[in-house]
Amino acid sequence: MRLEWLEDILAIAQTGSFSGAAERRNLTQSAFSRRIQQIEDHVGVELFDRSRKPVQLRPTTQAQGAQIEQIATALRQLVADLRRGDRVASNRIVIASQHSLTTSLAPQIIQGLQNEGEQVFVRLRSANLDDCFAMLLSRQADLALVYHAPDHEAGSNDFLEAIDIRPDRLVPVLRPDLVSGLQQGGYQNDLPYVAYPSGVFFGRIMAERILPALDARTTALPRAETALTFAALEMAVAGVAVAWVPASLARVSIAQGGVCDLSAILPSCSLTIRAIRLRSTRSPAEEIIWQHILALQDAPHATE
């Protein structure tokens, strides 16, 4: 299946007509129709319902729409990579990042590289902590951006090199208008909160550091669960329950009054943001970004 054929199918799906798709693909309608017929002859089935106006994908084609888009995107990237050849290969780096760092620190790093004029192509892959380590160890990623908690096992130092970039904290937050109602119980009754799955990093931190530190008279009641810290933050903003999130992630919401930081009266946990890579031969792009991350240690930052 050719890339241009996939793009033809997507053009029809997006425009809803052969004429609109032909215009988008810079072809005459007759030439475009012949190419669609060629695609269907190659596949051996009709992909479109021509009896309906506007033209619609047949159910079997519709069911594969997302996969067609993914394959087309991957092929476009492959073509671009092949055209750029060795220059791209030597200037590419894959970063595995915990979800919350994907939306906070990772964009700063990439923007910093661009500001300095570095021609480095960064592929950012967002994942849970364990998956970040798995990608690093299997060499699917060149480095990882992760959170670390004091005394928390983070992997063997024998084959890993780490930079502690900056401190952070896991802090409890809640919509301001709900704080007074929660305070009436002195935080010693039922405490609704947003939970994390037990198998993810923040789920383990909640179980090991946060929940045991609550007042003995407090009953923590999970109202919702998510593996994503930014989803937990939005739940706190919406008033669902108290959510424990990285202070760096909540900083803007706290400043804008979307949530209050309750760490003065509820437990919090110190965190460190780390960059980790394997101790091995490194590409020029990896050295460039590693030096940039080292410089972040001295840069001003705010976690509150």
N, C-alpha and C positions, 0 to 999 in steps of 0.2 A: 504494500500500500504506500503510495507516494505522499509526501507532505502536501503537495498542491491539491491532491484529492481530498485529504482530510480537511484542508482549509476551504475547499469548495462545499463540502457537506456542512461545515460550521457556518459558512456564509448564508446558505439557504435557511438553516435553523434560526439564524439571528435576524435575517431580513424578512423571512416569511414568504419570499417569492423568488422565482427563477430570475425575473428581470432585475430585481434589486440586488440579488447575489451576483448576477453577471456584471452589473455596473460596478459593484464593489471589487470584483476580481479583474476589472478592466478587460472584459471580453464581450463580444456581441452575444445576444441572447441565443442565437442559433449555435454558435461555437460552444457556448457554455452548456447548452442542452446536450450537445453531442458528447461533451466530456462527462457529464453526469451519466449518460447512457453507457459510456465506456467503463465508468466506475462500477455501475450495477452489473454489467456483463462480467467484469473481473470478479466481483464478489459472488455473483450468482443469485442475487435476490434484489427485489425492488426496495429501495431505501426510503422513498418518499411517496406520500399519498397525493397523487396529482388530481384526484377527483374532488378535492376540497380546496376552497379558496379562502384565505391564502394557503399555499402549499404547506403541508405539515409532515413532520417526520412520522414514519410508521412506528408503532409501539416498540418493535425490536430495535430500531435505530435510536429512538428516544431513550431507551434503557441504557444504551451504550454512550450517550452524549457526553457524560463526564469523562469517560475513559478516552473518547476521541479527542477531547480538549487536552487532556493530560499528555497523550501521545504526541499531539501536534506541538504542544509547548516544548516537550522534551526533544523532538526532532529539530525545532527551530534553534534551540540552544546548542544542539549537537552540530548543526550546520554552522552556526556562528563560531563555535569553538574550533572547528576544523579550519575555517577560513582564517581565523586569527593565529592558528598554529602554535608554534613553540613559545611565542611571546605571551600568549594567554596562559599556557601551561606553567610557565615559570612565574607568572604573576597572579596565580589563583590560590586562594586559601579557603578552606571550609571550616567554619566555626560552629561548634555545637554549643547551644546556650540553653540554660534553664529558662522556662517560659517567662518569668518575671523580668529576667535580665535581657531577654529578647526585646522587650518594649522599653527598657530604660537604658542600660549601659551599652548594649551592642550598637544601637544607632549612633551614640556619641563616638564610639571607636571608629566606625565607618566614616562618619562625617569628618572626624579629625584627620583621617588619612587623606580624604579629598581636599581638605583645607590646606594640607601640606604639599599638595600636588602629587601625591603618590598614586601611580597607576596600578592599583591592586584591585583585582576583582574578588569580592567576598561573597561566598555562598553561605547564608545563615540558616542553620537548622535548629528549630526550637524543639525541646524535648524535656522529659523529666531527668532528674539527676542521674539515675542509674543508666538511662539510655544515652546520656551525654558521655559517660565513661565508656559504655560499650562501643559507641561510635569512635571514640578516641583510640581505644585499645585495638579495634579492628581496622584502624587507619581509614575509616570513612570520614573522619574529621582530623584536621591538623592541630586544633587546639579547642579547649572547652572553657566556657565561662560559667562558673558554678558558685553556689553558696556553700559555706562551711560553717559549722557551729563548733564551739569549744569542746574538745574531747570527743568529737564525732569522727568515726573512722572514715577516711576519704581515699583510701587506696594506698598501695605500697609506694614508698618514696624511692625504691630502688630503680624504677624505670620511668618515674614521672618527675617533671620539673614544674614548680608552681611559683606564681607571683601573687602575694596578697595585695590586691589593688586598693581596697578601702574598706572601712567598717560599715556595717549596717545593723539594723535591729528588726526583729519580728515584733510588731507592736499591735495592740488591739485597737480597733477603730469602730466607730458607730456614728450614725447620723445624729447631729447635735440635738435635735428636738426630742430624741428618745433617751438621751442621757439621764435627764432628771428622773424619769420614770424608773429607769434601771437603778438609780441611786437610792430610791426610796427603800429598797430592800437591803441597802448597804452592801450589795454584791455578795450577799450571804444566803440567798435563796436560789431560785432557778435562774440560770444564766443561759439564754439562747445564744448559740454561736454557729458560725459556718465551719464545717469540718472539712478536712482534707482526707483523701483515701489513705489507709494505713500503709500502703506500699510505696508512697511517694515521700520525698525528703521532708516536706513540711508536715505531712501526716505523722512522720516519726518524731519530728521536733515537738509537735503538739502533744503527742503521747508521752514523750520522755521529759520535756522541759516545762511546757505550759500548763497542761491540765493538773499534773501533780502539785504545782505551785499555787493553785487556787485555794481560797479559804476552805477549811475542812467542812464548813457548813454549806458550801456552795455546791449545787448540783448542775453540772454543765449539760445542757440539752442541745444536741445538734439539730438545727432547723433545716439545713441544706448541706450538700457536699459537692465539692469541685476540686479538681486537681490544679486549677489555674488560679494563681493569686490575683490577677487582675479581675477575674470573675468574682472572686470573694470580695474584693474591694467594691465592686459595683453593687453587690448584695448589701454591703454595709451602707453604702450611699442610699440605696433604695429603702433601707430600714428593715431588712429581713432579719438581721441579727448582728451580733458583734463578730467581726472578722479579724483574724491575726494576719497581717500582711507586712512585707518589707517596708520600712519607713521611707526608703528612697522611692518606692512605688506610690506611696500614699501622700508624699510631700505636697504635690500640687492640690490634691483634694482637700488636704488639711488647711492649706493656705487659703483656698477659696471658700472654706466653710462647708464643704460637702460632708466631711466627717470630722470627728474629734478624736484626738489621740488619748486613749485611756490608760496609757502605760504607767501613769502615776498611781493608779489604784488597781490595776490588773497586771498579771505577770507579763513580762516581755522576755526576749531572748537575744543575746548578742550574736551577730553573724559577721562573717567576713566574705567579701566577694573575691574570688580567686580566678586566675587564668592558669590553666594546666595544659602541658604538652608532654609528649614522649621525649625521652632523652635519646635522640637519634639524629641522623643527618637531616638538615633542614633546608628548605628552599629559600631563595632570596625574599619572596613575599612573606614567608613566615617570620624571617628575621626582622623585616620592616615592621610588621604589626606587633611583634614581641617587644621591640624597642619602644614603639608607641605606647604599649600598655605599661611598660616600666615607667614611662614619663607620667602616667596617670597617677602614680603613687604620690607624687608631689603636687598634683593639681588640686585646687580647692574644690570641695564637694559639700553637699548638704544632704543629710538623711532625716531631717526633721522639718 
